[in-house]
Amino acid sequence: MDQLLHLPTIFVFHACSTLISALLVGTLWRRRRDSVLLGILTFAATVGFVGTILHAMRGALPFPVSSGLGLGASMLAMGLFWQAIVVFEGKRPSYLHAAAGAIIWACLFFTPLFQSSINVRTTILGLIMGTYSLLGALEIWRGRLREPLPSRKLAAGVHCARAVVWYVVLVGTFAFGPVYTDQGPYPTWFVLASLAQTLLIILSVITLMILALERDERRSRLVSERDPLTNVRNRRSFVAEAEAMLSRQSAPAALLLFDIDHFKHINDTYGHAAGDKVLMEFSALLEGRMQSDWLLARIGGEEFACLIPNTGISEGADIAEAMRRAVERLHTAVDGRSVLVTVSIGVAATDEAAPDLDPLLAAADVALYQAKTDGRNRVRRHVPGFARRTVLANDHANPNAANQPLGHKRVTRADGRN
């Protein structure tokens, strides 16, 4: 057991693992020199390696070098690792905060009490290193709301475990005596704590790399699911999510289909850049009115869809009318000119149509066609059993349109499609 729990051997293992981390991360940094995260991690691992070597040679080097400079370097490495996590979370690093522990250590090191008492030195070391570990865990945990990566709990747990080990060393110093003496061997509990800390350092680097990979995967997935112009869901993503929602939905769900009126005329008159701006501002307006469980997507050129759970046909029509009025107040400025934007909306719901996406889309499309036939800039809701009839939904502009049958001649849309 004494041969297995040999602290100098653990120091060597610690130094080798830190050096390997520095070499691997440094190689990645050479390929991506613009990465602040990789740069800080490389510097942290290098400083940590130097600090471990200096402290491991405690018997051969002068005390200020081995314990002063060596442990100070280890604190700086821990602070830099914390700031690497800060950068990973999209914030600016603070190198002063990273060096604060080492600065405190340097200021206290040459005081008489610090020089004479190993318990005092161990207490300060445990407090600084444990606090840095907790701060890293807190940064990772806070990021879960903004970016829910699967391994966040694991990474935060690893850093919390590192803090616990440091605080155990702190408490153990007073409960079981000094972590080492010049005459006696190292206490077994301290050797075990050092081994645990070494393994947790390796795990902390690995979990941070896993988080980076998960972020890249998530971003790629989001890009594939998002419309590149408006950044709302695309048709494929909407279909998948809507079908999943309807399959587990027992209450009614309403589907709103939007079609920007005379969009081809906007493109022809003001240019395609103006049309793109209209689409972006229109989608931003809709997104600003979305609740967390609503699904919004761009499913065609100027066509959008919104699926609202726990909503019937009447409430869906009310929501659509509020959105129509909001769009009517939207004035997009293009080269000093104001472009008026209106929208036609068709509404269908599973309490009036089949609880499957395809029939629901077909029913909403019939209602949307009726809205355009009746003069655009209005809301129509689907009537079951009447493929070409809809009823009026909060339309004050044409109160008799709900009872007018749809003619046999189709109306050509502004974009040239029927």
C-alpha positions as CSV (number, residue, x, y, z in Angstrom):
1,M,0.0,0.0,0.0
2,D,2.9,2.4,0.8
3,Q,4.4,1.7,-2.6
4,L,1.1,2.3,-4.3
5,L,0.3,5.5,-2.4
6,H,3.7,7.1,-2.9
7,L,3.2,10.9,-3.1
8,P,6.3,11.7,-5.2
9,T,5.1,9.1,-7.8
10,I,1.7,10.8,-7.8
11,F,3.4,14.1,-8.4
12,V,5.2,12.6,-11.4
13,F,1.9,11.2,-12.7
14,H,0.3,14.6,-12.1
15,A,3.1,16.4,-13.9
16,C,3.0,14.0,-16.9
17,S,-0.7,14.2,-17.3
18,T,-0.6,18.1,-17.2
19,L,2.3,18.1,-19.7
20,I,0.3,15.8,-22.1
21,S,-2.7,18.1,-21.7
22,A,-0.5,21.2,-22.5
23,L,0.9,19.4,-25.6
24,L,-2.5,18.3,-26.9
25,V,-4.3,21.6,-26.4
26,G,-1.3,23.5,-27.6
27,T,-1.4,21.5,-30.9
28,L,-5.0,22.4,-31.3
29,W,-4.2,26.1,-30.6
30,R,-1.5,26.1,-33.3
31,R,-4.2,25.2,-35.8
32,R,-6.7,27.8,-34.4
33,R,-4.6,30.7,-33.2
34,D,-7.6,32.9,-33.0
35,S,-9.1,30.8,-30.2
36,V,-8.7,32.6,-26.8
37,L,-10.1,29.5,-25.1
38,L,-7.4,27.2,-26.4
39,G,-4.7,29.8,-25.7
40,I,-5.7,30.1,-22.0
41,L,-6.0,26.3,-21.6
42,T,-2.5,25.9,-23.1
43,F,-1.0,28.5,-20.8
44,A,-2.8,27.0,-17.8
45,A,-1.6,23.5,-18.5
46,T,2.0,24.7,-19.0
47,V,2.0,26.8,-15.8
48,G,0.4,23.9,-13.9
49,F,3.1,21.5,-15.2
50,V,5.9,23.9,-14.1
51,G,4.3,24.4,-10.7
52,T,3.9,20.7,-10.1
53,I,7.5,20.0,-11.0
54,L,8.8,22.7,-8.7
55,H,6.7,21.5,-5.8
56,A,7.6,17.9,-6.4
57,M,11.3,18.8,-5.9
58,R,10.5,20.2,-2.5
59,G,13.5,18.4,-0.9
60,A,16.0,19.5,-3.6
61,L,15.0,23.1,-4.2
62,P,14.9,26.1,-1.8
63,F,11.7,26.5,0.1
64,P,10.7,29.8,-1.6
65,V,11.1,28.1,-5.0
66,S,9.4,24.8,-4.3
67,S,6.5,26.0,-2.1
68,G,6.4,29.7,-2.9
69,L,6.9,29.7,-6.6
70,G,5.7,26.1,-7.2
71,L,2.4,26.4,-5.4
72,G,1.9,30.0,-6.6
73,A,2.2,28.7,-10.2
74,S,-0.4,26.0,-9.4
75,M,-2.8,28.6,-8.2
76,L,-2.3,30.7,-11.3
77,A,-3.0,27.6,-13.4
78,M,-6.2,27.0,-11.5
79,G,-7.2,30.6,-12.0
80,L,-6.5,30.5,-15.7
81,F,-8.5,27.3,-16.0
82,W,-11.5,29.1,-14.4
83,Q,-11.1,31.9,-16.9
84,A,-11.0,29.4,-19.7
85,I,-14.4,28.3,-18.6
86,V,-15.5,32.0,-18.5
87,V,-14.4,32.3,-22.1
88,F,-16.2,29.1,-23.1
89,E,-19.4,30.7,-21.7
90,G,-19.0,33.6,-24.0
91,K,-17.6,36.2,-21.6
92,R,-14.4,38.2,-21.5
93,P,-11.6,36.7,-19.5
94,S,-10.1,38.6,-16.5
95,Y,-6.5,37.8,-16.1
96,L,-6.4,39.8,-12.8
97,H,-9.0,37.4,-11.4
98,A,-7.0,34.5,-12.6
99,A,-3.9,35.7,-10.9
100,A,-5.6,36.9,-7.7
101,G,-4.9,33.6,-5.8
102,A,-1.2,33.7,-6.8
103,I,-1.0,37.4,-5.8
104,I,-2.5,36.6,-2.4
105,W,-0.1,33.7,-1.9
106,A,2.9,35.9,-2.8
107,C,1.8,38.6,-0.4
108,L,1.4,36.2,2.5
109,F,4.3,33.9,1.8
110,F,7.0,35.9,3.5
111,T,5.1,36.7,6.7
112,P,6.5,35.0,9.7
113,L,3.3,33.0,10.5
114,F,3.1,31.8,6.9
115,Q,6.7,30.7,6.9
116,S,6.5,28.9,10.2
117,S,3.2,27.1,10.0
118,I,2.4,24.5,7.4
119,N,-1.2,24.4,8.6
120,V,-1.6,28.1,7.7
121,R,-0.1,27.5,4.2
122,T,-2.4,24.5,3.7
123,T,-5.4,26.4,4.8
124,I,-4.7,29.3,2.3
125,L,-4.0,26.8,-0.4
126,G,-7.2,24.9,0.1
127,L,-9.3,28.0,0.3
128,I,-7.9,29.5,-2.9
129,M,-7.9,26.3,-5.0
130,G,-11.3,25.2,-3.7
131,T,-12.8,28.6,-4.4
132,Y,-11.4,28.6,-8.0
133,S,-12.9,25.1,-8.5
134,L,-16.3,26.2,-7.2
135,L,-16.3,29.3,-9.5
136,G,-15.6,27.1,-12.5
137,A,-18.5,24.8,-11.5
138,L,-20.8,27.8,-11.1
139,E,-19.9,29.2,-14.6
140,I,-20.7,25.8,-16.2
141,W,-23.9,25.4,-14.3
142,R,-25.2,28.9,-15.1
143,G,-24.7,28.2,-18.8
144,R,-27.3,25.4,-18.8
145,L,-30.2,27.8,-19.3
146,R,-28.7,29.5,-22.2
147,E,-27.1,26.4,-23.8
148,P,-28.4,23.1,-22.5
149,L,-25.5,20.8,-23.3
150,P,-25.8,17.2,-22.1
151,S,-22.5,17.0,-20.2
152,R,-22.9,20.2,-18.2
153,K,-24.0,18.4,-15.1
154,L,-21.0,16.1,-15.3
155,A,-18.5,18.9,-15.9
156,A,-20.0,21.0,-13.0
157,G,-19.9,17.9,-10.8
158,V,-16.3,17.3,-11.5
159,H,-15.3,20.9,-10.6
160,C,-17.5,20.6,-7.4
161,A,-15.6,17.4,-6.5
162,R,-12.3,19.2,-7.0
163,A,-13.5,21.9,-4.5
164,V,-14.6,19.2,-2.1
165,V,-11.2,17.5,-2.2
166,W,-9.4,20.8,-1.5
167,Y,-11.8,21.6,1.4
168,V,-11.2,18.1,2.8
169,V,-7.5,18.8,2.8
170,L,-8.2,22.0,4.6
171,V,-10.3,20.3,7.3
172,G,-8.1,17.3,7.5
173,T,-5.1,19.5,8.3
174,F,-6.8,20.5,11.6
175,A,-8.5,17.2,12.2
176,F,-5.5,14.8,11.5
177,G,-2.5,17.0,11.7
178,P,-0.1,18.5,9.1
179,V,-0.2,17.1,5.5
180,Y,3.6,16.4,5.9
181,T,6.5,16.8,8.3
182,D,10.2,16.8,7.7
183,Q,10.7,13.7,9.8
184,G,7.7,11.6,9.0
185,P,6.0,10.0,6.0
186,Y,3.0,11.6,4.2
187,P,-0.4,10.8,5.8
188,T,-2.4,8.3,3.8
189,W,-5.5,10.6,3.7
190,F,-3.5,13.4,2.1
191,V,-1.9,11.0,-0.4
192,L,-5.4,9.7,-1.4
193,A,-6.6,13.3,-1.7
194,S,-3.7,14.2,-4.0
195,L,-4.4,11.2,-6.1
196,A,-8.1,12.1,-6.4
197,Q,-7.2,15.7,-7.3
198,T,-4.9,14.4,-10.1
199,L,-7.6,12.3,-11.6
200,L,-10.2,15.1,-11.3
201,I,-7.8,17.5,-13.1
202,I,-7.7,15.1,-16.0
203,L,-11.5,14.7,-15.9
204,S,-12.0,18.5,-15.8
205,V,-10.0,18.9,-19.0
206,I,-11.8,16.0,-20.7
207,T,-15.3,17.3,-19.7
208,L,-14.5,20.8,-21.1
209,M,-13.4,19.3,-24.4
210,I,-16.6,17.2,-24.4
211,L,-18.6,20.4,-23.9
212,A,-16.9,22.0,-26.8
213,L,-17.7,19.1,-29.0
214,E,-21.3,19.1,-27.9
215,R,-21.5,22.8,-28.6
216,D,-20.2,22.3,-32.2
217,E,-22.7,19.4,-32.7
218,R,-25.6,21.5,-31.3
219,R,-24.7,24.5,-33.5
220,S,-24.5,22.2,-36.6
221,R,-27.9,20.7,-35.7
222,L,-29.4,24.2,-35.2
223,V,-28.1,25.4,-38.5
224,S,-29.7,22.4,-40.2
225,E,-33.0,23.1,-38.4
226,R,-33.1,26.9,-39.0
227,D,-33.9,29.1,-42.0
228,P,-30.7,30.9,-42.8
229,L,-32.4,34.3,-43.5
230,T,-34.9,34.6,-40.7
231,N,-33.4,32.2,-38.1
232,V,-36.7,30.6,-37.4
233,R,-37.3,26.9,-37.9
234,N,-37.3,25.5,-41.4
235,R,-40.0,23.3,-42.9
236,R,-38.2,20.0,-42.1
237,S,-37.7,20.9,-38.5
238,F,-41.2,22.2,-38.1
239,V,-42.8,19.0,-39.5
240,A,-40.7,16.8,-37.2
241,E,-41.5,18.9,-34.1
242,A,-45.1,19.4,-35.0
243,E,-45.8,15.7,-35.6
244,A,-44.2,14.9,-32.2
245,M,-46.2,17.5,-30.5
246,L,-49.5,16.4,-32.0
247,S,-48.7,12.7,-31.2
248,R,-48.5,13.5,-27.5
249,Q,-51.2,16.2,-27.5
250,S,-54.6,15.3,-26.0
251,A,-56.0,18.8,-26.0
252,P,-56.7,20.7,-29.2
253,A,-53.9,22.4,-31.1
254,A,-54.3,25.3,-33.5
255,L,-52.3,25.8,-36.7
256,L,-51.8,29.3,-38.2
257,L,-50.6,29.7,-41.8
258,F,-49.3,33.1,-42.8
259,D,-48.8,34.4,-46.3
260,I,-47.3,37.9,-46.7
261,D,-49.5,39.8,-49.2
262,H,-48.2,41.0,-52.5
263,F,-44.7,39.9,-51.7
264,K,-43.7,39.5,-55.3
265,H,-44.7,43.1,-55.8
266,I,-42.4,44.2,-53.0
267,N,-39.5,42.3,-54.6
268,D,-40.2,43.7,-58.0
269,T,-40.7,47.3,-56.8
270,Y,-38.0,47.7,-54.1
271,G,-35.6,44.8,-54.9
272,H,-34.9,41.5,-53.3
273,A,-32.8,43.1,-50.5
274,A,-36.0,44.9,-49.5
275,G,-37.9,41.6,-49.7
276,D,-35.3,39.9,-47.4
277,K,-35.6,42.8,-44.9
278,V,-39.4,42.4,-44.9
279,L,-39.1,38.7,-44.2
280,M,-36.6,39.3,-41.4
281,E,-38.7,42.0,-39.7
282,F,-41.9,40.0,-40.2
283,S,-40.4,36.8,-38.6
284,A,-38.9,38.9,-35.8
285,L,-42.3,40.4,-35.1
286,L,-43.9,37.0,-35.0
287,E,-41.1,35.5,-32.9
288,G,-41.5,38.3,-30.3
289,R,-45.1,37.1,-29.8
290,M,-44.3,33.4,-29.5
291,Q,-44.7,31.6,-26.2
292,S,-42.2,29.0,-25.1
293,D,-44.2,26.0,-26.3
294,W,-45.3,27.5,-29.7
295,L,-43.7,26.3,-32.9
296,L,-42.9,28.9,-35.6
297,A,-41.3,28.1,-38.9
298,R,-40.8,29.5,-42.4
299,I,-42.2,26.8,-44.6
300,G,-42.0,28.5,-48.0
301,G,-40.8,31.7,-49.7
302,E,-43.1,34.2,-47.8
303,E,-45.2,31.5,-46.0
304,F,-44.9,30.9,-42.3
305,A,-46.6,28.4,-40.0
306,C,-47.3,28.5,-36.2
307,L,-48.5,25.5,-34.2
308,I,-50.1,26.4,-30.8
309,P,-50.8,23.6,-28.3
310,N,-53.8,23.6,-26.0
311,T,-55.7,26.0,-28.3
312,G,-59.0,25.6,-30.1
313,I,-60.2,27.1,-33.4
314,S,-61.8,30.2,-31.8
315,E,-58.8,31.1,-29.6
316,G,-56.5,30.4,-32.5
317,A,-58.4,32.8,-34.7
318,D,-58.2,35.5,-32.0
319,I,-54.4,35.0,-31.8
320,A,-54.2,35.2,-35.6
321,E,-56.2,38.4,-35.7
322,A,-53.9,40.0,-33.1
323,M,-50.9,39.1,-35.1
324,R,-52.5,40.4,-38.3
325,R,-53.1,43.8,-36.7
326,A,-49.5,43.8,-35.4
327,V,-48.2,43.1,-38.9
328,E,-50.4,45.8,-40.4
329,R,-48.6,48.3,-38.2
330,L,-45.2,47.1,-39.5
331,H,-43.6,49.6,-41.7
332,T,-40.2,48.5,-43.2
333,A,-37.9,51.4,-44.2
334,V,-36.1,50.8,-47.5
335,D,-33.9,53.6,-48.9
336,G,-35.9,56.2,-47.1
337,R,-39.2,54.8,-48.3
338,S,-41.8,53.0,-46.1
339,V,-42.9,49.6,-47.3
340,L,-46.4,48.6,-46.0
341,V,-46.7,45.0,-45.0
342,T,-49.9,43.0,-44.5
343,V,-50.5,39.3,-44.1
344,S,-53.3,36.8,-44.8
345,I,-53.8,34.1,-42.2
346,G,-55.6,30.7,-42.4
347,V,-56.5,29.0,-39.1
348,A,-57.3,25.4,-38.5
349,A,-57.4,23.3,-35.3
350,T,-57.5,19.7,-34.2
351,D,-60.9,20.2,-32.6
352,E,-62.2,21.0,-36.1
353,A,-59.9,18.8,-38.2
354,A,-58.0,15.5,-38.0
355,P,-55.3,15.5,-35.2
356,D,-52.5,14.8,-37.8
357,L,-50.3,17.4,-39.3
358,D,-51.0,16.8,-43.0
359,P,-54.8,17.2,-42.7
360,L,-54.3,20.1,-40.4
361,L,-52.0,21.8,-42.9
362,A,-54.5,21.1,-45.7
363,A,-57.3,22.6,-43.7
364,A,-55.3,25.7,-42.8
365,D,-54.3,26.1,-46.4
366,V,-57.9,26.1,-47.5
367,A,-58.6,28.8,-44.9
368,L,-55.6,30.8,-46.1
369,Y,-56.7,30.5,-49.7
370,Q,-60.1,31.9,-48.6
371,A,-58.4,34.9,-46.9
372,K,-56.6,35.8,-50.1
373,T,-59.7,35.3,-52.2
374,D,-61.6,37.7,-49.9
375,G,-59.2,40.5,-50.5
376,R,-56.1,39.7,-48.3
377,N,-55.0,41.2,-45.0
378,R,-57.6,39.2,-43.1
379,V,-58.0,36.0,-41.0
380,R,-60.1,33.0,-42.0
381,R,-60.7,29.8,-40.1
382,H,-61.5,26.5,-41.5
383,V,-65.0,25.0,-41.4
384,P,-65.0,21.1,-41.3
385,G,-66.9,19.4,-44.1
386,F,-66.6,22.4,-46.5
387,A,-63.4,22.2,-48.5
388,R,-64.0,25.6,-50.1
389,R,-65.8,27.5,-47.4
390,T,-64.5,29.2,-44.3
391,V,-66.0,31.5,-41.6
392,L,-65.0,35.0,-40.7
393,A,-62.6,35.4,-37.7
394,N,-62.6,38.9,-36.2
395,D,-62.8,40.5,-39.6
396,H,-64.4,43.9,-39.4
397,A,-63.5,44.9,-43.0
398,N,-65.9,42.5,-44.7
399,P,-68.6,41.2,-42.3
400,N,-70.5,39.3,-45.0
401,A,-67.5,37.4,-46.4
402,A,-68.0,34.4,-44.1
403,N,-71.1,33.4,-45.9
404,Q,-69.8,33.9,-49.4
405,P,-69.0,30.7,-51.3
406,L,-65.6,30.4,-52.9
407,G,-65.9,30.7,-56.6
408,H,-64.7,28.1,-59.0
409,K,-62.1,30.3,-60.5
410,R,-58.8,30.3,-58.4
411,V,-57.1,33.5,-57.5
412,T,-53.5,33.9,-58.6
413,R,-51.2,34.8,-55.6
414,A,-48.9,37.7,-55.7
415,D,-45.9,35.4,-56.2
416,G,-47.5,33.9,-59.3
417,R,-48.6,30.6,-57.7
418,N,-52.2,29.4,-57.4
